[in-house]
Amino acid sequence: MSTNENKQSYPYVIIGGGMVAGYAIKGIRQEDPTGAIFVISQEADVPYERPALSKKLWLDDEFTEENIRIGAEDYADVTFKFKTTVTKINREDHTIELNDHTTVHYDQLLLATGGEPRKIKGPEDPHVLTFRNWSDYRKLRKFSGKQQQIVIIGGGFVGTELASSLTQNNTKVTMVFPEENLGAGKFPEEIRAEYEATFKKNGVKILSGQLVDGYERVDDHLVVTTADGTKLEADTILIGLGVTPRIELAEDSDLELADRGVKVNEKLQTSDPAIWSAGDIASYPDQILGRQRIEHVDHARLSGELVGRNMAGANAAYTHTPYFYSMIFDISWQAVGNINPSLTQVFDKRASGTIVYFLDNDKLAGVLVWNVTVDLNDVRQLLANPPANDALVGSLAEK
């Protein structure tokens, strides 16, 4: 890993130091083994696999923090500048300005700024975590176990995965969220009921239909107050309310936007041919689903690697249709496409679980695979070339 920061002109500059950056460096090095790469990161760590922070690091004793590094720092001539932000992109002269007033010239620039975690009203406190970064995981390890009480605000991906992981690590967990039930608006009712019951069976307390007004510190603990005045005591609060795409730099630079993200073509190139984008903030044309902006790990990995290759001249189209997945207690699910419960559903019951096909205007739009093992490429093929709706049940073979 290079530490020569006096060199202020680079063939490749990456804004953002997360998973997209890590995989983009791999992609660049596939096409260009030597061109210098400069990465500006708000974080203090090299790129790492973010999903392990809420899942595998808690549940697999043989999997350690060392295992989550992507390895981008091992390539030659890669310079990281940590705890730094970019204040401006000057497209005409191919430079960026950093918050320490440094100016850096680029030939190719990647916007991989990801998302900003949403917060709630309350004082800064070391025991209040938005849980997005490796540093948050390290803190939570110290604040969990020993029957400590953690209140999780939000019922989305991160909140549910941490509720599962913490409960399995001798920690008391209460979840509070505004939806009527856990998984409401995410899963069909039959599956949603099983989902919520699994949390309750494992000892997670659920407070649904509750908006959180804020929190405060009272002596040696924190108190969460909901809109109806309910008060919940906690040793630590985790805020899992999703993220807002960080697109201010793109907006300020007059790059074309779409889907609350940065609009890119099939090569992941923005409206400026020297600027690229991938991961959470990129609105890209999916071959099967149409234009999408997806906040999930599978997309970060594959769009990251491809955008890196293209920055170095590969000129390849992004043809991957990403999937979503999660693992909660003994439930494992994957999904491709639109699985909005308001769509028409066809249930395909299997011995171990269920496959649900979602129809939009009578056309297959998404597939949810619940506790069943299938080849996800078969799912993508099904979405690209769906059979007649009455032939959907049984159309996916189990592995």
TIGUMAR-138341 format. One record per residue (C-alpha): x, y, z; residue number from 0. Coordinates in steps of 0.05 Angstrom, whole numbers, padded with zeros to 5 digits. Each point is the difference from the previous one (the first is absolute). Layout:
<sites>
+--------+--------+--------+------+
:     xx :     yy :     zz : resi :
+--------+--------+--------+------+
:      X :      Y :      Z :  NUM :
...
+--------+--------+--------+------+
</sites>
This chain:
<sites>
+--------+--------+--------+------+
:     xx :     yy :     zz : resi :
+--------+--------+--------+------+
:  00000 :  00000 :  00000 :    0 :
:  00031 :  00066 : -00021 :    1 :
:  00003 :  00057 :  00050 :    2 :
:  00029 :  00052 : -00047 :    3 :
: -00052 :  00055 :  00005 :    4 :
:  00043 :  00054 : -00032 :    5 :
: -00017 : -00026 : -00069 :    6 :
: -00064 :  00040 : -00014 :    7 :
: -00018 : -00027 : -00069 :    8 :
: -00027 : -00070 : -00010 :    9 :
: -00028 : -00040 : -00058 :   10 :
: -00053 : -00027 :  00047 :   11 :
: -00034 :  00037 :  00057 :   12 :
: -00055 : -00032 :  00042 :   13 :
: -00046 :  00040 :  00046 :   14 :
: -00024 : -00047 :  00054 :   15 :
:  00038 : -00056 :  00036 :   16 :
: -00054 : -00054 :  00007 :   17 :
: -00014 : -00065 : -00036 :   18 :
: -00008 :  00031 : -00069 :   19 :
:  00069 :  00032 :  00007 :   20 :
:  00031 : -00065 :  00022 :   21 :
: -00028 : -00039 : -00059 :   22 :
:  00014 :  00057 : -00049 :   23 :
:  00074 : -00003 :  00019 :   24 :
: -00002 : -00075 : -00016 :   25 :
: -00034 :  00016 : -00066 :   26 :
:  00050 :  00055 : -00019 :   27 :
:  00058 : -00047 :  00015 :   28 :
: -00029 : -00054 : -00046 :   29 :
:  00008 :  00048 : -00059 :   30 :
:  00056 :  00046 :  00023 :   31 :
:  00052 : -00031 :  00048 :   32 :
:  00038 :  00065 :  00012 :   33 :
: -00042 :  00064 : -00007 :   34 :
:  00000 :  00038 :  00067 :   35 :
: -00065 : -00001 :  00040 :   36 :
: -00020 :  00052 :  00052 :   37 :
: -00058 : -00014 :  00048 :   38 :
: -00033 :  00053 :  00044 :   39 :
: -00039 : -00032 :  00057 :   40 :
: -00041 :  00029 :  00058 :   41 :
:  00015 : -00063 :  00038 :   42 :
:  00064 : -00020 :  00037 :   43 :
:  00005 : -00070 : -00029 :   44 :
:  00019 : -00032 : -00066 :   45 :
: -00059 : -00028 : -00041 :   46 :
: -00035 : -00059 :  00033 :   47 :
: -00060 : -00046 : -00008 :   48 :
: -00056 :  00038 :  00035 :   49 :
: -00053 : -00055 :  00006 :   50 :
:  00044 : -00040 :  00048 :   51 :
: -00007 :  00056 :  00051 :   52 :
: -00072 : -00019 :  00014 :   53 :
:  00003 : -00075 : -00015 :   54 :
:  00061 : -00046 : -00006 :   55 :
:  00046 :  00035 :  00050 :   56 :
: -00053 : -00014 :  00054 :   57 :
: -00018 : -00071 : -00019 :   58 :
:  00063 : -00034 : -00024 :   59 :
:  00056 : -00005 :  00052 :   60 :
:  00052 : -00019 : -00053 :   61 :
: -00015 :  00063 : -00041 :   62 :
:  00039 :  00059 :  00027 :   63 :
:  00006 :  00074 : -00016 :   64 :
:  00062 : -00015 : -00042 :   65 :
: -00045 : -00040 : -00047 :   66 :
: -00042 :  00060 : -00019 :   67 :
:  00054 :  00039 : -00036 :   68 :
: -00011 :  00001 : -00076 :   69 :
:  00075 :  00005 : -00011 :   70 :
:  00001 :  00064 : -00042 :   71 :
:  00058 :  00027 :  00042 :   72 :
:  00044 : -00059 : -00023 :   73 :
:  00005 :  00025 : -00072 :   74 :
:  00059 :  00042 : -00022 :   75 :
: -00006 :  00076 : -00004 :   76 :
: -00066 :  00009 :  00036 :   77 :
: -00001 :  00061 :  00046 :   78 :
: -00055 :  00009 :  00053 :   79 :
: -00017 :  00066 :  00032 :   80 :
: -00044 : -00016 :  00061 :   81 :
: -00048 :  00043 :  00040 :   82 :
: -00003 :  00049 : -00058 :   83 :
: -00057 :  00027 : -00043 :   84 :
: -00004 :  00031 : -00069 :   85 :
: -00030 :  00069 : -00001 :   86 :
: -00002 :  00013 : -00075 :   87 :
:  00009 : -00032 : -00069 :   88 :
:  00026 :  00046 : -00055 :   89 :
: -00020 : -00038 : -00062 :   90 :
:  00032 :  00047 : -00050 :   91 :
:  00070 : -00007 :  00027 :   92 :
: -00009 : -00072 :  00027 :   93 :
:  00016 :  00018 :  00072 :   94 :
: -00032 : -00011 :  00068 :   95 :
:  00009 :  00042 :  00062 :   96 :
:  00006 : -00033 :  00069 :   97 :
: -00021 :  00028 :  00067 :   98 :
:  00073 :  00012 :  00018 :   99 :
:  00004 :  00047 : -00062 :  100 :
:  00042 : -00050 : -00040 :  101 :
: -00014 : -00002 : -00075 :  102 :
:  00006 : -00067 : -00035 :  103 :
: -00001 : -00011 : -00076 :  104 :
: -00034 : -00062 : -00030 :  105 :
: -00003 : -00033 : -00068 :  106 :
: -00058 : -00045 :  00021 :  107 :
: -00043 :  00014 :  00061 :  108 :
: -00046 : -00048 :  00036 :  109 :
: -00058 :  00024 :  00045 :  110 :
: -00010 : -00055 :  00051 :  111 :
: -00027 :  00041 :  00058 :  112 :
: -00054 : -00049 :  00022 :  113 :
: -00053 :  00021 :  00050 :  114 :
: -00005 :  00043 :  00062 :  115 :
: -00035 : -00035 :  00059 :  116 :
: -00064 :  00035 :  00023 :  117 :
:  00001 :  00025 :  00071 :  118 :
: -00050 :  00020 :  00054 :  119 :
: -00004 :  00056 :  00051 :  120 :
:  00046 : -00007 :  00059 :  121 :
:  00069 :  00018 :  00027 :  122 :
:  00066 : -00028 : -00027 :  123 :
:  00015 : -00060 :  00043 :  124 :
:  00051 : -00057 : -00008 :  125 :
: -00056 : -00050 :  00015 :  126 :
: -00043 :  00025 : -00058 :  127 :
:  00021 : -00032 : -00065 :  128 :
: -00027 :  00006 : -00071 :  129 :
:  00038 : -00064 : -00016 :  130 :
:  00030 :  00009 : -00068 :  131 :
:  00075 : -00007 :  00009 :  132 :
:  00052 : -00049 :  00025 :  133 :
:  00012 :  00048 :  00059 :  134 :
: -00074 : -00007 :  00019 :  135 :
:  00009 : -00076 :  00002 :  136 :
:  00060 :  00006 :  00047 :  137 :
: -00040 :  00045 :  00047 :  138 :
: -00061 : -00045 : -00001 :  139 :
:  00043 : -00060 :  00018 :  140 :
:  00019 :  00036 :  00064 :  141 :
: -00071 :  00022 :  00014 :  142 :
: -00033 : -00068 : -00010 :  143 :
: -00004 : -00067 :  00037 :  144 :
: -00008 : -00008 :  00076 :  145 :
: -00075 :  00009 : -00008 :  146 :
:  00009 :  00074 : -00018 :  147 :
: -00063 :  00034 : -00026 :  148 :
:  00002 :  00026 : -00071 :  149 :
: -00057 :  00037 : -00034 :  150 :
:  00000 : -00003 : -00076 :  151 :
: -00038 :  00055 : -00035 :  152 :
: -00023 : -00024 : -00069 :  153 :
: -00023 : -00066 : -00028 :  154 :
:  00040 : -00003 : -00065 :  155 :
:  00060 : -00042 : -00022 :  156 :
:  00051 :  00024 :  00050 :  157 :
: -00047 :  00003 :  00059 :  158 :
: -00028 : -00070 : -00010 :  159 :
:  00068 : -00032 : -00013 :  160 :
:  00030 :  00032 :  00062 :  161 :
: -00061 : -00020 :  00042 :  162 :
:  00013 : -00072 : -00021 :  163 :
:  00076 :  00003 :  00010 :  164 :
: -00003 :  00036 :  00067 :  165 :
: -00054 : -00045 :  00028 :  166 :
:  00045 : -00060 : -00017 :  167 :
:  00057 :  00035 :  00038 :  168 :
: -00032 :  00006 :  00070 :  169 :
: -00030 :  00069 : -00011 :  170 :
: -00071 :  00024 :  00014 :  171 :
: -00031 :  00034 : -00061 :  172 :
: -00062 :  00043 : -00009 :  173 :
: -00019 :  00023 : -00070 :  174 :
: -00043 :  00062 : -00010 :  175 :
: -00025 :  00021 : -00069 :  176 :
: -00059 :  00037 : -00032 :  177 :
: -00028 : -00057 : -00043 :  178 :
: -00060 : -00037 :  00026 :  179 :
:  00038 : -00066 :  00002 :  180 :
:  00071 : -00023 : -00011 :  181 :
:  00010 : -00011 : -00075 :  182 :
: -00063 :  00039 : -00018 :  183 :
:  00007 :  00027 : -00070 :  184 :
:  00059 : -00046 : -00013 :  185 :
: -00028 : -00071 : -00001 :  186 :
: -00068 : -00033 : -00016 :  187 :
: -00042 : -00006 :  00063 :  188 :
:  00007 : -00076 :  00008 :  189 :
:  00076 :  00005 : -00002 :  190 :
:  00002 :  00065 :  00040 :  191 :
: -00038 : -00033 :  00057 :  192 :
:  00051 : -00058 :  00002 :  193 :
:  00056 :  00052 : -00002 :  194 :
: -00026 :  00039 :  00060 :  195 :
: -00016 : -00063 :  00039 :  196 :
:  00073 : -00023 : -00008 :  197 :
:  00025 :  00064 :  00034 :  198 :
: -00049 : -00007 :  00057 :  199 :
:  00016 : -00074 :  00009 :  200 :
:  00073 :  00019 :  00007 :  201 :
: -00014 :  00051 :  00054 :  202 :
:  00002 :  00066 : -00039 :  203 :
: -00051 :  00050 :  00028 :  204 :
: -00038 :  00035 : -00055 :  205 :
: -00033 :  00068 :  00005 :  206 :
: -00035 :  00012 : -00066 :  207 :
: -00040 :  00059 : -00025 :  208 :
:  00044 :  00048 :  00039 :  209 :
:  00037 :  00061 : -00025 :  210 :
:  00059 :  00021 :  00042 :  211 :
:  00000 :  00073 :  00022 :  212 :
:  00071 : -00001 :  00026 :  213 :
:  00046 : -00024 :  00055 :  214 :
:  00038 :  00028 :  00060 :  215 :
:  00052 : -00023 :  00050 :  216 :
: -00025 : -00008 :  00071 :  217 :
:  00057 : -00017 :  00048 :  218 :
:  00031 : -00066 : -00021 :  219 :
: -00050 : -00018 : -00054 :  220 :
: -00036 :  00027 : -00061 :  221 :
: -00075 :  00010 : -00007 :  222 :
: -00037 : -00005 : -00066 :  223 :
: -00067 :  00037 : -00003 :  224 :
: -00052 : -00018 : -00053 :  225 :
: -00053 :  00046 : -00028 :  226 :
: -00053 : -00027 :  00048 :  227 :
:  00044 :  00013 :  00060 :  228 :
:  00025 : -00071 :  00011 :  229 :
:  00070 : -00001 :  00031 :  230 :
:  00051 : -00055 : -00012 :  231 :
:  00063 : -00006 :  00041 :  232 :
:  00064 : -00022 : -00036 :  233 :
:  00074 : -00010 :  00012 :  234 :
:  00011 :  00013 : -00074 :  235 :
: -00043 :  00025 : -00057 :  236 :
:  00008 : -00024 : -00072 :  237 :
: -00031 :  00043 : -00054 :  238 :
: -00017 : -00042 : -00062 :  239 :
: -00044 :  00047 : -00041 :  240 :
:  00034 : -00011 : -00067 :  241 :
:  00043 :  00049 : -00039 :  242 :
: -00007 :  00061 : -00044 :  243 :
:  00042 : -00003 : -00064 :  244 :
:  00059 :  00048 :  00003 :  245 :
: -00008 :  00036 : -00066 :  246 :
:  00016 :  00072 :  00019 :  247 :
:  00066 :  00000 : -00038 :  248 :
: -00035 : -00025 : -00062 :  249 :
: -00055 :  00051 :  00007 :  250 :
:  00049 :  00057 :  00011 :  251 :
:  00039 : -00023 : -00062 :  252 :
: -00063 :  00000 : -00044 :  253 :
:  00005 : -00074 : -00015 :  254 :
: -00064 : -00031 : -00025 :  255 :
: -00041 : -00032 :  00056 :  256 :
: -00055 : -00053 :  00003 :  257 :
: -00036 : -00041 :  00055 :  258 :
:  00031 :  00045 :  00054 :  259 :
:  00067 : -00023 : -00027 :  260 :
:  00053 :  00014 : -00052 :  261 :
: -00023 : -00021 : -00070 :  262 :
:  00049 : -00047 : -00036 :  263 :
: -00001 : -00038 : -00066 :  264 :
:  00010 : -00075 : -00009 :  265 :
:  00075 :  00011 :  00008 :  266 :
: -00013 :  00036 :  00068 :  267 :
:  00024 :  00066 : -00030 :  268 :
: -00035 :  00064 :  00021 :  269 :
: -00020 :  00058 : -00046 :  270 :
:  00074 :  00021 :  00005 :  271 :
:  00042 : -00053 : -00037 :  272 :
:  00058 :  00008 :  00050 :  273 :
: -00045 : -00012 :  00061 :  274 :
: -00029 : -00068 :  00019 :  275 :
: -00046 : -00024 :  00055 :  276 :
: -00020 : -00067 :  00031 :  277 :
: -00033 : -00031 :  00061 :  278 :
: -00053 :  00033 :  00043 :  279 :
: -00002 :  00067 : -00036 :  280 :
:  00001 : -00023 : -00072 :  281 :
: -00065 : -00003 : -00041 :  282 :
:  00017 : -00050 : -00054 :  283 :
: -00039 : -00034 : -00057 :  284 :
: -00012 : -00072 :  00023 :  285 :
: -00006 : -00049 : -00059 :  286 :
: -00059 : -00037 :  00031 :  287 :
: -00033 :  00050 :  00048 :  288 :
:  00010 :  00067 : -00035 :  289 :
:  00033 :  00060 :  00034 :  290 :
:  00015 : -00014 :  00073 :  291 :
:  00036 :  00029 :  00060 :  292 :
:  00018 : -00055 :  00048 :  293 :
:  00029 :  00004 :  00070 :  294 :
:  00027 : -00070 :  00011 :  295 :
:  00066 : -00037 :  00006 :  296 :
: -00005 : -00044 : -00062 :  297 :
: -00007 :  00062 : -00043 :  298 :
:  00056 :  00037 :  00036 :  299 :
:  00048 : -00058 : -00014 :  300 :
: -00016 : -00012 : -00073 :  301 :
: -00013 :  00071 : -00022 :  302 :
:  00063 :  00021 :  00038 :  303 :
:  00045 : -00050 : -00036 :  304 :
: -00030 :  00015 : -00068 :  305 :
:  00005 :  00076 :  00008 :  306 :
:  00073 : -00008 :  00018 :  307 :
:  00014 : -00041 : -00062 :  308 :
: -00037 :  00051 : -00043 :  309 :
:  00039 :  00059 :  00030 :  310 :
:  00062 : -00037 : -00025 :  311 :
: -00029 : -00009 : -00070 :  312 :
: -00038 : -00066 :  00001 :  313 :
: -00062 :  00031 : -00032 :  314 :
: -00046 : -00056 :  00027 :  315 :
: -00075 :  00004 :  00014 :  316 :
: -00026 : -00014 :  00070 :  317 :
: -00046 : -00059 : -00014 :  318 :
: -00009 : -00026 :  00071 :  319 :
: -00069 :  00003 :  00033 :  320 :
:  00014 :  00005 :  00075 :  321 :
: -00035 : -00039 :  00054 :  322 :
: -00019 :  00017 :  00072 :  323 :
:  00010 : -00048 :  00057 :  324 :
: -00002 : -00005 :  00076 :  325 :
:  00011 : -00052 :  00054 :  326 :
: -00042 :  00005 :  00064 :  327 :
:  00003 : -00055 :  00052 :  328 :
: -00020 : -00063 : -00040 :  329 :
: -00029 :  00040 : -00058 :  330 :
:  00040 :  00011 : -00064 :  331 :
: -00031 :  00037 : -00058 :  332 :
:  00020 :  00029 : -00068 :  333 :
: -00038 :  00044 : -00048 :  334 :
:  00009 :  00025 : -00071 :  335 :
: -00043 :  00056 : -00029 :  336 :
: -00062 :  00033 :  00029 :  337 :
: -00029 : -00037 :  00060 :  338 :
: -00048 :  00054 :  00023 :  339 :
: -00057 : -00036 :  00038 :  340 :
: -00051 :  00044 : -00035 :  341 :
:  00013 : -00039 : -00064 :  342 :
: -00038 : -00063 : -00019 :  343 :
:  00034 : -00062 :  00029 :  344 :
:  00006 : -00073 : -00020 :  345 :
:  00023 : -00046 :  00056 :  346 :
:  00043 : -00061 : -00015 :  347 :
:  00004 : -00042 :  00064 :  348 :
:  00061 : -00044 :  00008 :  349 :
:  00020 : -00049 :  00054 :  350 :
:  00048 :  00048 :  00034 :  351 :
: -00033 :  00067 : -00016 :  352 :
: -00036 :  00040 : -00053 :  353 :
:  00015 :  00035 : -00066 :  354 :
: -00044 :  00060 : -00014 :  355 :
: -00009 :  00028 : -00071 :  356 :
: -00022 :  00073 : -00004 :  357 :
: -00041 :  00023 : -00060 :  358 :
: -00006 :  00072 : -00023 :  359 :
: -00055 :  00010 : -00052 :  360 :
: -00001 : -00076 : -00009 :  361 :
:  00075 : -00002 : -00016 :  362 :
:  00053 : -00032 :  00045 :  363 :
:  00036 :  00058 :  00035 :  364 :
:  00036 : -00033 :  00060 :  365 :
:  00015 : -00065 :  00036 :  366 :
:  00009 : -00011 :  00075 :  367 :
:  00034 : -00065 :  00021 :  368 :
: -00015 : -00015 :  00073 :  369 :
:  00040 : -00056 :  00034 :  370 :
:  00008 : -00036 : -00067 :  371 :
:  00067 : -00009 : -00037 :  372 :
: -00003 :  00015 : -00074 :  373 :
:  00050 :  00025 : -00052 :  374 :
: -00011 :  00075 : -00003 :  375 :
:  00020 :  00000 : -00074 :  376 :
: -00062 : -00044 : -00011 :  377 :
: -00040 :  00055 :  00034 :  378 :
:  00030 :  00053 : -00046 :  379 :
: -00015 : -00043 : -00061 :  380 :
: -00072 : -00008 :  00024 :  381 :
: -00007 :  00076 :  00006 :  382 :
:  00031 :  00012 : -00068 :  383 :
: -00043 : -00054 : -00034 :  384 :
: -00060 : -00014 :  00044 :  385 :
: -00046 : -00059 : -00015 :  386 :
: -00075 :  00006 :  00001 :  387 :
: -00023 :  00019 :  00070 :  388 :
: -00035 : -00067 :  00010 :  389 :
:  00068 : -00034 : -00013 :  390 :
:  00038 :  00039 :  00053 :  391 :
: -00011 : -00050 :  00057 :  392 :
:  00055 : -00052 : -00005 :  393 :
:  00040 :  00039 : -00052 :  394 :
:  00061 :  00008 :  00045 :  395 :
:  00041 : -00062 :  00017 :  396 :
:  00029 : -00007 :  00070 :  397 :
:  00074 : -00010 :  00009 :  398 :
+--------+--------+--------+------+
</sites>
